Amino acid sequence: MRRIIQMLFRRRARMEQAWTAWLDFESLDEKQRKWRRGLLAQLNDAVRESVHSNLLEFEADLRIQTEPLQTVRRELMDSVDRRLLNTEILELPPEVRAKLRQQSSEILQTDEEARTYIAANEVRMAVLREYGARRFGDRANDDDWFAVYERASRLKQRGARNFIQRTLNGTQSSADDARYQNMTRVDQEIRTRLLKVPAGARFTGLAAQKLASG
C-alpha cells in the first residue's frame, strides 16, 4: 500500500516543483548555498527564465515518451557531455580558442557566453536531477548511475582535450582517430548500460572512492 501511495505521489511530481525546490536554500549547508548562489549570479533574469521555460517544455515533451525515465537520463548524460566540451574549450590557450571559433560558428564565440552557458547547463542539470528524484525516485546521492557517468566523463576528459588540440593543430593521426572512435564506442556502451539501471539503484563503494580521491 505504501509503495502504491509513493508511486501515485511521484506521478504527480512536476518540473515546477523541482524548480522551486532547487531555488529554496533554507535547508542547505553553506557549501551548497554558496555553489547555487554562485551559479545563479552568472545568469541574468533573461537567461534564468530561458532555463525555466526550457525545462517546462522538456516536461511537456515527456508526455508523449513511452520511456520518460530513460529520456530524462539521456538528457542528463547529454548535459554532462556539453559540460565537458564547453569546459575543455575554455581551457584551451587563447589563440587556440580563437582559431576554433573562427572555424565553427556553432561554438559560443566569447568566453563570457561560454561561462554563462556552462552555468545555465549546471542549473538545468540540477533541476532535472531534482525532477528525476521526485517523479521516478531516480537519485541516490553520490553513488547512483549519474555519479558513474560523471566519473566516466572525467576519465575521457583528457582524451577529448588532446584530440581537440591535435585536430586544430593539424597533427592528428590515424591512431588519434582510432583512439577517439574507441572512446566514443565505450561511452555509448556505458550510456546503454546506465539507461537500464533500476531507479534509485546504488553502486556500492563509489561514494567512498570519491572521498578517498577527493
Secondary structure as the mmCIF struct_conf table of DSSP 4:
data_model
#
loop_
_struct_conf.conf_type_id
_struct_conf.id
_struct_conf.beg_label_comp_id
_struct_conf.beg_label_asym_id
_struct_conf.beg_label_seq_id
_struct_conf.end_label_comp_id
_struct_conf.end_label_asym_id
_struct_conf.end_label_seq_id
HELX_RH_AL_P HELX_RH_AL_P1 ARG A 2 ARG A 11
TURN_TY1_P TURN_TY1_P1 ARG A 12 ARG A 12
HELX_RH_AL_P HELX_RH_AL_P2 MET A 15 TRP A 22
TURN_TY1_P TURN_TY1_P2 LEU A 23 LEU A 23
TURN_TY1_P TURN_TY1_P3 GLU A 26 SER A 27
HELX_RH_AL_P HELX_RH_AL_P3 GLU A 30 ALA A 41
TURN_TY1_P TURN_TY1_P4 GLN A 42 GLN A 42
HELX_RH_AL_P HELX_RH_AL_P4 ASP A 45 LEU A 62
TURN_TY1_P TURN_TY1_P5 ARG A 63 ILE A 64
BEND BEND1 THR A 66 THR A 66
HELX_RH_AL_P HELX_RH_AL_P5 PRO A 68 GLU A 91
BEND BEND2 LEU A 92 LEU A 92
HELX_RH_AL_P HELX_RH_AL_P6 PRO A 94 GLN A 103
TURN_TY1_P TURN_TY1_P6 SER A 105 GLU A 106
BEND BEND3 ILE A 107 ILE A 107
BEND BEND4 GLN A 109 THR A 110
HELX_RH_AL_P HELX_RH_AL_P7 ASP A 111 PHE A 136
TURN_TY1_P TURN_TY1_P7 ASN A 141 ASP A 142
BEND BEND5 ASP A 143 ASP A 144
HELX_RH_AL_P HELX_RH_AL_P8 TRP A 145 ASN A 169
TURN_TY1_P TURN_TY1_P8 GLY A 170 GLY A 170
HELX_RH_AL_P HELX_RH_AL_P9 SER A 174 LEU A 195
TURN_TY1_P TURN_TY1_P9 LYS A 196 LYS A 196
BEND BEND6 VAL A 197 VAL A 197
HELX_LH_PP_P HELX_LH_PP_P1 PRO A 198 PRO A 198
TURN_TY1_P TURN_TY1_P10 ALA A 199 GLY A 200
TURN_TY1_P TURN_TY1_P11 THR A 204 GLY A 205
HELX_RH_AL_P HELX_RH_AL_P10 LEU A 206 SER A 213
#
